[in-house]
Amino acid sequence: MEIYNEKVVYENPLLSIRVFQAQRDHDFFINWHYHRELELLLVNEGILDVYIDDDYMRLHAGDIAMIGVKQLHRDRSLGGALNYIVLQFDLEQFFDHSTMPYMRFFSETKNPLSRANYIFRENDTARLEAAECIRSVLKEVTAKQIGYEMAVSMLIKQFLLLLLRNDPNKVLAESEDFDRVRLRSVLDFVEDHLSERIQVEEVCKLANMSYYYFVKFFKKAIGLSFTEYVNYRKIKWAERILLTKDLSVSEVGDRIGMPNMAHFYKMFKKYNDCSPKQFQKRMLAWNRH
């Protein structure tokens, strides 16, 4: 069995998404593959068989399939005209400081996100609203009116909110409710000290927790380890600096508290698949379009 890791190419580097409308006129099998992006399939016309790991779904017009991050999948179109929309996006890029606590619901530590497809089968209202979100994303990306990146970001968050509020079976990764006040001081501290080297030990006191309890608590609550979260926030800040300030890459590293260039490059590439300089050139070139 041939399996391949699909590299999803984003048209706009400001948006970590790929969306397109496709057509098929004959039986056709897509080989088993996976990618780091969440994928949504919306059938407009025709029939599409979707295989996700050991699960199988037959989609007709109006039906939706959600494929989780790095989930193995393939699909097959049956005879006749098939018209469908594919939306792929990097989940992490659509969570910011205020919404990060909800990332744990989509971490797939408990269930793969494909298990939440029951929502679209059992809830017609949720399915129709989700389909409208997908079509609206395609429309925004196609028209490219001013501010469409903001519109797409809001639509993606609207879709994720729809999942959260329409999951009676609690399939989405669920953690125990946590006292946000306890972590709010920690998250605010991180934002205020991104230019410094932040140690776990110093934030344990803010949360009034022991080191070992805090490490487990934070990971369960946020979906990332504390170190991963700090690095993520630093790289997000570095992206903004690269696009708004006339600083060298080493100066940006110093600004975000990552003076070790090897470490800075490693962390930056982890979240952007490119170096800081490549990111800057790509973004500035896009803005000139």
N, C-alpha and C positions, 0 to 999 in steps of 0.2 A: 504494500500500500504506500503510495507516494504522498508525503505530507510536506507542506512548505510553509515557511514563515513569511507572510505577506507584509511587505513594507508599504505602509499607507503614506502617500505623498499629499501634503496639504497644499492647496492652491495658494492660499493666503497665509503667510507665516504668522500673522497676527491672530489667526484662528486655527486651533488644532483640530480641524474637522475636514472631512471630505464628504461631499454629498453630490449625487448625480441621479439622473433618471435613465433607465436602461430598457431595452426591448429585446425580445427573442422571438423567433418565428418557428422554432423547431425544438425537438427534444435535445437537451444539452446538460451535461453533468459538469459541475465545478468540483475540482479535486479537493480532498481534505486539506484544510489550511487553518491558520490562526494568526492573530495580530494583537497588539497591545491595546487597541482601541475597542471601545464598546461599539457594537454594530446594530443598527435597526433596519429591518426590511419591511417595506410597505407595498403591498400589491395593489396596483390600480386596476389591472385587467388581467385575466388569465389565471393559471394555476401554477404554484411553485411549491415543490416538496423541499423541506429544509430538515437537514440532519444535524443535530447538535450533540456531540459526544454519543451517548447511546439513546438519545431521544429523537423523536420524529414528529414533524408537524406538516400538515398540508394547508397551505394558505390559498384562499380565494380572494377576490376583489374586496378591498377594505380591511383585510387581515394584516396583522403585524407580528413579526418575530423579533425578539431581542436576543442577541448573542453576547455573552459576557467577555470580559478581558481575557485573552489568550485561550478561549474555549475552542476546541477543535470542532470544525463544522464544514459542511459542504451543502450544495443545493442542486436541485434538478428541475428544469422546466419541462412541462408536459406539452404535447402537441397543441398547436394553436398559438395565437398571439399572446405574448406575455409582456406587460408593461409594469414596471415596479421602480421604487425609489430606494436607494441605498444611502444610509447616513452612518458615517463612522466618526467617532470623536474620542479624544483623550480625556477621560473623566477628570483626572487631576487638575487639568488646566482650567476647569470651570468651577473650582472651589477656591474661595478667597478667605480672608481672615474671619469674616462673619459667618460663613457657611461651612467652614472646615469641620466643625463638630459633627455634621451630618454625613461626612465622607465615610464614616464607619458602616453606614447602612449599605454601601455599595462596594465594600472591600472584598466581598466574596469569601470571607473566612469561614462562613457558616454554610452558605449555599451559593452555587453559581447563579449569576443573574438571569440565566435562561429559565430558571425555575419560576421567575415572576411573570412568565408569559401567560400564566393562568389568568392574570388580571385582564388581559385583552380578550380572552375567550369568554370570561364570565361577566364582564362589566362592559356593556355596550357603550355607555356614556364615556368611560375612561378610554376605551378604544377609539372612539370618534375624536375625543380631545387630543389623544396622542397622535392620531393620524393628521390632525390639523397642525400640530406642532411641527411634524416632519415636513409636511407640504410647505409650511410657512418658512422653515429654514431653507428649503430648496429655492423658494421664491426670492428670499432676501439675498442669498448668495448669487443667484442668477442675475438679479436686477442691479445689485451693488450700489444702491442709493447711499447717500452720505449717512454714516452711522450704522450701517448694516451689521458691522461687527458687534455693536452693542445689542442690536436686535436679536442676533443669533445667540449671543450669550444668555440673554433673558429667556429665549425660547428653550434652550437646553435646560436651564434651571427650572423652567415651568414644567418640562417633561419629567425631570427628576422629582419635583415636588408632587406631581401627579402620581408617580409610583409610590412615594412615601405614604400618601393619604388614601391610597386604594389597595392596600395590601392586608386584607383581613386575616389571611393565613400566616402572616408574619414570616414570609419567605425571605425577605431582604435581611441581610446580616444585621442582627439585633444585639445590642448590648444593654445592660441594665441602665436605667435612667441615671444620670449623674448630676451632681450638684454643680451647675455651671458657675456659680459664684466662686467656688473653690478653684476652678481652672481659669476663670476669666482673668484673675489677677496674674496668672502665669502667662497666658496668651498676650495680655497687655504688656507685661514685662518684656517678653520676647520682641514685640514690635518696637518698644522704646529702646532696646539695646542691641539691635541688629548689627550695629557697627562694632560690637565687642565680641569677645569669645564668651559664650554663655555656657556655664557649667550646670549640669543637672543638680548638683548639690545645693547650689544657691537658690534654685526655684523650689526645691522641696520645702524649704522653710515658708515660702509664700503660700504654698498649698497646705502647709501644716501636716505633712506626711513624711513618713520615713522614706529613705532612698528606694528601697525595694518595693514598697507599696506604691510609691509615686510612679515608678517605671511601668509597672503593670497597669495601674489605673489610667495613666495617660494613653498607653497603647490601646487599651480597650475602649476608651472614650473617643479618641480622635481617629484611630485606625492607622496611625503612624507612630513610630517610636519618637521620643522627645528629640533625639538627635536628628532623625529624618525630618521632623517638622521644622526644626530650626534651619537646617540646610535648605529646605524647600522655600521657606520665607526669605532667606538671604538671596537665593537665586532669583526669586520673583522681584526682589528689590534691585538686584544687579541688572535685570532686563530693563527696568524703568530707567536706571541711570544711563545705560548704554544708549538709550534712545533720546534722552533729554539733556545729557551733560557732555561737554567736550573733555572727556577724561580718557587716559590710556587704560588698557585692560588691567595693568598692574595697579593703577590708581583706583579702579573700580573694586578690585580685590581687596585693597586696603580699606576702602570705604565700607564694605560689607563685612569686615572682620575676617576675611580669608586671605591673609597676606601670602600664604603658601600657594604659589601659582599652579603647581601640579595638582593640589587639592581643589583649587578653584576651578580649573579646567575640567577635572574629573566630575565634580558636582554639576557644573554647568552642562556638560555633555549628557549627563544622566537625564536631565529634564528637557533638553532641547535637541539632542542628537547632532550637535554642532558646537564649535568653539565660540567663545564670546564675540570674537571679531567677525566670524562668519554670520553669526546671528545679527550683529549690527548692520553689516553690509546688506544682508537679505532684507531686513526690515526697512532700511532707508531706501533701498531700490524699489521696494513695493510701494512705499509712500509717494514716490515720484510718479507712479503710474497715473 
